[in-house]
Amino acid sequence: MSGLTAVLSAYMSKNGIMSLAFWPVPVFFALMPLLQYGVNRLMKAKKDALTMSIMAYRAIKLLFALILIMVCLWTMSECRLEFAIVFFVFYFVLTVVETVHFINRQKQR
């Protein structure tokens, strides 16, 4: 994720796109592990709740992502397309990494 951030930051600053529109992306994805920890902690009371915690986390993450996209696209007057592309690239990469992590965790059980 750090490499992806560095590449996108370099590209955006080189092309003059870097602005306040970029800050919600790393903040959103930095908060996702905290959300995952919270959901796992709530679901830990149930013995066989791994699948339920994964689904709850994905639903909450999707809800937060949609709210952030709507707010940012509604308030931004420029760089809407660039913001949406950067956000969805990060969202896709994070989803792939989480899926691999959850599959490996499930195999260990």
C-alpha positions in Angstrom: 0.0 0.0 0.0 2.9 2.4 0.8 4.4 1.8 -2.7 1.0 2.4 -4.3 0.7 5.7 -2.3 4.2 6.8 -3.4 3.6 6.1 -7.0 0.2 7.8 -7.1 1.5 10.8 -5.1 4.4 11.3 -7.5 2.1 11.0 -10.5 -0.4 13.4 -9.1 2.1 16.1 -8.0 3.9 15.8 -11.4 0.7 16.5 -13.3 -0.5 19.2 -11.0 -3.4 17.2 -9.6 -2.2 17.1 -6.0 -4.7 19.1 -3.9 -6.8 18.7 -0.8 -8.9 16.2 -2.8 -6.3 13.5 -2.1 -6.3 13.5 1.7 -9.5 11.4 2.3 -8.0 8.4 0.5 -5.1 7.6 2.9 -7.1 8.6 5.9 -10.0 6.2 4.9 -7.6 3.3 4.3 -5.6 4.0 7.5 -8.8 3.7 9.5 -9.9 0.3 7.9 -7.6 -1.8 10.2 -9.2 -0.1 13.2 -12.7 -1.0 11.8 -11.6 -4.6 11.2 -10.3 -4.8 14.8 -13.5 -3.5 16.2 -15.7 -5.9 14.2 -13.5 -8.8 15.1 -13.6 -7.9 18.8 -17.4 -7.6 18.7 -17.7 -11.0 17.0 -15.1 -12.8 19.2 -17.9 -13.7 21.7 -19.3 -16.2 19.2 -17.2 -19.2 18.6 -17.8 -19.7 14.9 -18.2 -16.1 13.8 -15.3 -15.6 11.4 -17.5 -15.6 8.3 -20.0 -13.3 10.0 -17.3 -10.8 11.1 -15.9 -10.8 7.5 -19.3 -10.0 6.1 -20.0 -7.4 8.7 -16.6 -5.7 8.1 -17.1 -5.7 4.3 -20.6 -4.2 4.6 -19.5 -1.5 7.0 -16.5 -0.7 4.8 -18.6 -0.5 1.7 -21.1 1.8 3.5 -18.3 4.1 4.6 -16.7 4.1 1.2 -20.0 5.1 -0.5 -20.6 7.9 2.0 -17.0 9.2 1.5 -17.3 9.1 -2.3 -20.7 10.9 -2.3 -19.5 13.6 0.1 -16.2 14.2 -1.7 -17.7 14.2 -5.2 -20.5 16.5 -4.0 -18.1 19.0 -2.4 -15.3 18.9 -5.0 -15.4 21.1 -8.0 -12.3 19.8 -9.7 -10.4 16.5 -9.8 -13.5 14.4 -9.4 -12.5 11.8 -11.9 -8.9 11.6 -10.5 -10.2 11.2 -6.9 -12.6 8.5 -7.9 -9.9 6.6 -9.8 -7.4 6.8 -7.0 -10.0 5.8 -4.4 -11.2 2.8 -6.3 -7.6 1.6 -7.1 -6.9 1.7 -3.3 -10.3 0.1 -2.5 -9.6 -2.7 -5.0 -6.1 -3.4 -3.8 -7.2 -3.4 -0.1 -10.0 -5.8 -0.9 -7.7 -8.2 -2.6 -5.2 -8.1 0.3 -8.0 -8.6 2.8 -9.4 -11.5 0.8 -6.1 -13.3 0.7 -5.6 -12.6 4.4 -9.1 -14.0 5.3 -8.6 -17.1 3.1 -5.3 -17.9 4.8 -6.9 -17.3 8.2 -9.7 -19.6 7.3 -7.3 -22.3 6.1 -5.5 -22.2 9.5 -8.7 -23.1 11.3 
